[in-house]
Amino acid sequence: MITLRLGPADLARIRFGSRPHPVGTAILASQTLRDPALAARMPDLAARAQAASASTAALRHLLPARGLLPDFLTPYSGIDSVAAGIESIRATPRRRITAELTETYANLPPSLWRRRLVAADPEVLDLLMAAVHRYFDEVLAPVWSQLTLTHRSHVEHRARTYARCGVDGLLSELHPAIRWRPPILEIDSWWSAELSGNGEGLLLIPGPFAGLRPRVLVPAGGPVLLVYPVQILTKRASTSIDPLAQLLGGTRAAVLRQLAEPGRHTTTELSRRVGVSISSASEHAAALRAAGLIDSERSGGAKVHWLTPLGVHLLAGDVRPPTGLLG
């Protein structure tokens, strides 16, 4: 059990992650889908993970099948892409890699590759990062927009809880393994500790691959990170008719769906991904913005676009909070 004492400064700075972290999600998924009970809840993903097992074997050997993972493998930065997340991991100081892996491997049998990774051997770290990249591409990429919508729908639902019930209501309803007894947050996690917030707040991450228990990361000089389990938003049964395309038009629907994918979505990037001219992408974005489905802002020489809550719910196929996200 972790007890986390939150002071006024922490309670004033509670926020949610803006979107799923590609590398962090891949690391957690690679562990969670090794648990037969958890894998049975996500059979399609589990089947893809099994099909990718040969090319991602380094993940299974170098990371434990359950429980604690080294914090440096779930970084705060590098959220924009798999490559950015991997670069963030590569920038981890050698001393931290050694310290965290020594603790992680305490109850695992030693091996040459584990010893080399504890020593921050660049060759073995490269092997692990290549396996992470392949795992994302082969297992998660086909459902990344679905995972993004799960995250955003859950955050929007919790935001409404906060608006109605304040901090007490938000923290009381996160997950059955999380209990709010002001000013203490009790978390039934994989390890035990008595912690205090550092005034940097609490960063909440709804994680379909968190596993059976919430996960807590307490970095120096940053907010406490709390990843807690939620269920993946399930898609409605597919039909030969695309209702979103009927509503918006095929190209406009494609632009909206592209905005649920990971990355920074500029007008130029949208035109490339959807296969239209830049001027056409700009016109479609303007129409979606006028309908309240996306927001945009100028950043340097580019215009960047993202989904609004209404756009998230339209893509999710239901304007109500999906009950499957409340687990």
Phi, psi and omega in degrees: 000131173257130172249124184242113179273122183252124178273175181305321180294322178292316182295332179280351185235036174279129177210169179254151171300144185291330181192170179296146177270117186305311183287315178302319179295319179296318180298312181294320180296322182296333176274313185299319184284000172273348178273117185303321182293318179287322179297327180296336179281344182227065189299322181294315178294319179298322179294320178294321179297320178294319179295332181267005189299325182292319183277350181238025184300330181299326178297315182294324182281320188272346178242143180294154182287339180203166175084211188297139171241150177297134185298329185295343179276354175237072189285157173288314186276173180079029185282344187288332184196168176298316181299318180294321178295320178295319177298323178296319178294318180298334181278359180295132177301144182302320182299321180291318178303313182297315182295314184288321180288328175301318178291318181297321185271006186303325183249017178249148178294140180291154174210163180302314183292323178292319178297320180292325178290321175302324178279008180059038177299120183302325182296317181287324176297320176299319179299316180295316181294324177296322178292322177298315181298316179295322180298315178299311184298319188270333185252313189263327185306319181297339182240018185296321178296324177294318178294323178295318179293324175302312180300309186291322178295318178296316180297318179296321177296315180292328177298322177292323175300315179298318181296325181276321194238359178072194182299318182301315180294319180298307185289335181283340187248010185296311185192148180301334180274004179239123182237133181256112176236085190315131002263025185255131171258116179265127186232117177279088186250193182277353180217169184239140178189158171251114187238159174232140175298155183255014181087354180271357176093194185228124179257116185261131181233108172289121189235109176300340182246023178295335181100208182279337185230152174298158179238141185234133176233129183240091181277161174282128174075017179220172180292152172292132180260125179237111177258123183232150187291139169221164178269147177290134176296121182276146178280152172289156179303134182284151175228173179287345180259134177264101184295328180292320177293324176296323182284314189254341192098149187300313183291318181295323176296321179295321177297315180297317180294325180299328182289349174273353179277160180291156175115178180263119190258096173270167177300319179297317180294320178299318180297321180291316183292320184273338178086038177233171178289162179298319180295323178293317178300320179297319179295317179294319178297320179297319179293318178294323178293319179296330178276358179081014183269337177222162170239159181216155172208154178279130178227105185065233180265008185238158172254126185252139185237150176208161181287143168272170175305322178296319177297320177300312183292325177296316178293326180291342176086012182200129181280351178268156175296124181294127183295334180293351182267358190263009184289000000 
